[in-house]
Amino acid sequence: MIQLYSNGDCLYATAVARQIKSDYPGCHLTWAVASFCKNIIANNPYVDEILEISSVKKDDVKAFRKFTRDVHRGQFHTTFDRVFTTQIAGVNLAFYDGSIRSNIFRAYPSAIKVPVTPVLNLTVAEMDNVKKFAARFELSDYKHVILFEYAPQSGQLNISKEIAVSIAEKLIERTGIAVVLSSGSKVLSMHKQIIDGSILTLRETAALTHYATFLLGCSSGITWVSTSDAAKLLPMVQLLDAEAKWRNSVLTDFTRFDLPADALIEMYEFNEEKIIECVGLALENFSVAKNKFNQVAPLNFKTTRSIIYNLLCYLEFGAILKHIKVNVEIYGNNFSFYKEVLAGFIIFPFRLFSNFIRKQVLKK
């Protein structure tokens, strides 16, 4: 199975690995994964071998296509009986319909009938480390421990460390609240109640949910690891950018896969004051907060023009038709969608020429 990156996508794909084991009983499953994502599938009971790939950089389409071509043709150092590519790249771009998990599942040729909950098998050492973290910062002393995901790698939100700290400082003005700021960056704070979560790995953050009461997220790795079988699903407020290149609404995902969404609020238009008001009310009465603050993702298909461009670069006309079919099945004959398809064809020669100039001429 080829699913190189990213962490959240790999978590979704653990259900595919589980389905493969169900469809091919007794098979030896090798998962090809990027070096920086290999830990998220470590100890997975449905993966027999991890093939670490460092030669294919993220978003390097040419390298990815060569790698998958070599694997399919048996030109890699190992020959495989079956190869399943779930990575959202190449022809798999055709399956995107506003949901990343849907995209990954569609790339597998059979239906996903196993539970879709991401599989994450933590070690005893990881759980002990989080237990010590919780004791060190006395998390049990607080009525509410808010896990705050910011600086996401998914591109679902652009929020600075300074703004995140400012929000946390206002939240802890309420009695009995601590905020764990989780990202890849260290956070320095003078407040005991604002805790640096960067010292924990993403896997360990899944265990941290058992010591938390609330998630303030942005549909990135921490959000999705909190939905894994190693975590406790928390009431959550998701802060999302309606103009994100690859939109991945948590509410859309939960609805499509019949996951409970009563304790989920999504916000697309907000500022610091509105975030603080929403979280404060949600801690007191979630249903009231949901009625007041939940926002439906505005429908747009801006990603489609980029998908059309990328598929045209490799003359993947069949995949373009597949992309149209997938989205029509979900949204019907939506004029905005067809407009973006047409825009993809129109901008293709200009963008192709611009990229050629940038890569071949200006860099010299």
LINGI-V584852 format. One record per residue. RES is the residue in one small letter. SS is DSSP state (~ for helix, > for strand, _ for the rest). D_CENTER is the distance of its C-alpha to the mean C-alpha in Angstrom with 1 decimal. Layout:
{{RES SS D_CENTER} {RES SS D_CENTER}}
This chain:
{{m _ 18.5} {i > 16.8} {q _ 13.1} {l _ 13.3} {y _ 9.9} {s _ 7.3} {n ~ 6.9} {g ~ 3.7} {d ~ 5.4} {c ~ 8.5} {l ~ 8.2} {y ~ 8.2} {a ~ 10.9} {t ~ 13.0} {a ~ 14.3} {v ~ 15.5} {a ~ 17.2} {r ~ 18.8} {q ~ 20.0} {i ~ 21.5} {k ~ 23.4} {s ~ 24.7} {d ~ 25.7} {y _ 27.3} {p _ 28.9} {g _ 30.0} {c _ 28.0} {h _ 26.9} {l _ 23.2} {t > 22.1} {w > 18.5} {a > 18.3} {v > 15.5} {a > 15.4} {s ~ 17.3} {f ~ 14.8} {c ~ 12.4} {k ~ 15.3} {n ~ 15.5} {i ~ 12.5} {i ~ 14.6} {a _ 17.9} {n _ 20.4} {n _ 18.5} {p _ 21.5} {y _ 20.6} {v _ 20.4} {d _ 23.9} {e > 23.3} {i > 20.6} {l > 21.5} {e > 20.3} {i > 20.0} {s _ 20.7} {s _ 22.4} {v _ 19.5} {k _ 17.9} {k _ 14.5} {d _ 15.5} {d _ 18.9} {v ~ 19.5} {k ~ 23.0} {a ~ 22.3} {f ~ 19.6} {r ~ 22.1} {k ~ 24.9} {f ~ 23.1} {t ~ 22.3} {r ~ 25.8} {d ~ 27.4} {v ~ 25.7} {h ~ 26.7} {r _ 30.2} {g _ 30.8} {q _ 31.2} {f _ 28.8} {h _ 30.6} {t _ 29.8} {t _ 30.5} {f _ 28.2} {d _ 29.5} {r _ 26.3} {v _ 23.3} {f _ 20.0} {t > 17.5} {t _ 14.1} {q _ 12.5} {i _ 11.8} {a _ 15.0} {g ~ 18.6} {v ~ 19.8} {n ~ 16.5} {l ~ 15.6} {a ~ 18.1} {f ~ 16.0} {y _ 13.6} {d _ 14.6} {g _ 12.2} {s _ 9.8} {i ~ 7.2} {r ~ 8.4} {s ~ 11.9} {n ~ 11.8} {i ~ 11.3} {f ~ 13.8} {r ~ 16.2} {a _ 16.4} {y _ 18.1} {p _ 21.7} {s _ 22.4} {a _ 21.1} {i _ 18.7} {k _ 21.1} {v _ 19.9} {p _ 17.9} {v _ 14.3} {t _ 13.5} {p _ 11.6} {v _ 14.4} {l _ 14.8} {n _ 18.4} {l _ 19.4} {t _ 22.7} {v ~ 25.6} {a ~ 25.6} {e ~ 22.0} {m ~ 23.0} {d ~ 26.3} {n ~ 24.8} {v ~ 22.7} {k ~ 25.9} {k ~ 27.8} {f ~ 25.3} {a ~ 25.7} {a ~ 29.5} {r ~ 29.8} {f _ 28.3} {e _ 30.0} {l ~ 27.0} {s ~ 29.2} {d ~ 31.6} {y _ 29.2} {k _ 29.0} {h > 25.4} {v > 22.9} {i > 20.0} {l > 16.8} {f > 15.6} {e > 12.3} {y _ 13.1} {a _ 12.9} {p _ 9.2} {q _ 8.5} {s _ 6.0} {g _ 9.3} {q _ 8.8} {l _ 11.8} {n _ 14.7} {i _ 16.5} {s _ 19.0} {k ~ 20.0} {e ~ 23.3} {i ~ 22.0} {a ~ 19.8} {v ~ 23.0} {s ~ 25.1} {i ~ 23.1} {a ~ 23.3} {e ~ 27.0} {k ~ 27.7} {l ~ 25.9} {i _ 28.0} {e _ 31.1} {r _ 30.9} {t _ 32.5} {g _ 30.7} {i > 27.3} {a > 25.4} {v > 22.1} {v > 20.0} {l > 18.2} {s > 15.2} {s _ 14.1} {g _ 15.4} {s _ 18.5} {k _ 21.6} {v _ 22.8} {l _ 26.5} {s _ 28.0} {m _ 31.5} {h _ 30.4} {k _ 30.3} {q _ 27.9} {i > 25.2} {i > 23.7} {d > 21.9} {g _ 18.9} {s _ 18.2} {i _ 20.8} {l _ 18.6} {t _ 16.1} {l ~ 12.5} {r ~ 14.2} {e ~ 17.0} {t ~ 15.0} {a ~ 14.3} {a ~ 18.1} {l ~ 18.5} {t ~ 17.3} {h ~ 20.7} {y ~ 22.5} {a _ 20.6} {t _ 21.3} {f > 18.8} {l > 15.3} {l > 14.9} {g > 11.3} {c _ 9.2} {s _ 5.9} {s _ 4.5} {g ~ 5.4} {i ~ 8.5} {t ~ 7.7} {w ~ 6.3} {v ~ 9.0} {s _ 11.3} {t _ 11.2} {s _ 12.3} {d _ 16.0} {a _ 16.7} {a _ 15.8} {k _ 17.5} {l _ 15.8} {l _ 16.8} {p > 18.0} {m > 15.5} {v > 15.6} {q > 12.6} {l > 13.6} {l _ 12.2} {d _ 13.8} {a _ 15.4} {e _ 16.0} {a _ 12.6} {k _ 12.8} {w _ 9.8} {r _ 9.7} {n _ 7.4} {s _ 9.8} {v ~ 9.4} {l ~ 13.1} {t ~ 13.1} {d ~ 10.8} {f ~ 13.1} {t ~ 16.1} {r ~ 15.6} {f _ 15.2} {d _ 17.9} {l _ 16.2} {p _ 18.1} {a _ 17.3} {d _ 20.5} {a _ 19.1} {l > 16.4} {i > 17.2} {e > 15.4} {m > 17.0} {y _ 17.2} {e _ 20.6} {f _ 21.4} {n _ 23.1} {e ~ 23.7} {e ~ 26.4} {k ~ 24.5} {i ~ 21.6} {i ~ 24.2} {e ~ 26.2} {c ~ 23.4} {v ~ 22.3} {g ~ 26.0} {l ~ 26.8} {a ~ 23.9} {l ~ 25.2} {e ~ 28.6} {n _ 27.9} {f ~ 24.4} {s ~ 25.8} {v ~ 27.8} {a ~ 25.0} {k ~ 22.8} {n ~ 25.8} {k ~ 26.3} {f ~ 23.0} {n _ 20.5} {q _ 19.9} {v _ 19.0} {a _ 16.6} {p _ 19.2} {l _ 19.3} {n _ 19.1} {f _ 18.6} {k ~ 18.6} {t ~ 16.0} {t ~ 18.7} {r ~ 21.2} {s ~ 19.2} {i ~ 18.4} {i ~ 22.2} {y ~ 23.1} {n ~ 21.2} {l ~ 22.6} {l ~ 26.0} {c ~ 26.1} {y _ 26.4} {l _ 28.4} {e _ 26.0} {f ~ 27.8} {g ~ 27.1} {a ~ 23.3} {i ~ 23.9} {l ~ 25.9} {k ~ 23.2} {h ~ 20.7} {i ~ 23.4} {k ~ 24.1} {v ~ 20.6} {n ~ 20.3} {v ~ 23.9} {e ~ 23.3} {i ~ 20.7} {y ~ 22.3} {g _ 25.9} {n _ 27.9} {n _ 26.2} {f ~ 28.1} {s ~ 25.3} {f ~ 23.3} {y ~ 26.5} {k ~ 27.2} {e ~ 23.9} {v ~ 24.8} {l ~ 28.2} {a ~ 26.9} {g ~ 25.0} {f ~ 28.4} {i ~ 30.3} {i ~ 28.3} {f ~ 28.0} {p ~ 31.4} {f ~ 31.1} {r ~ 27.7} {l ~ 28.8} {f ~ 31.9} {s ~ 30.2} {n ~ 27.8} {f ~ 31.0} {i ~ 32.9} {r ~ 30.1} {k ~ 29.6} {q ~ 33.1} {v ~ 35.4} {l ~ 34.2} {k _ 32.8} {k _ 36.4}}
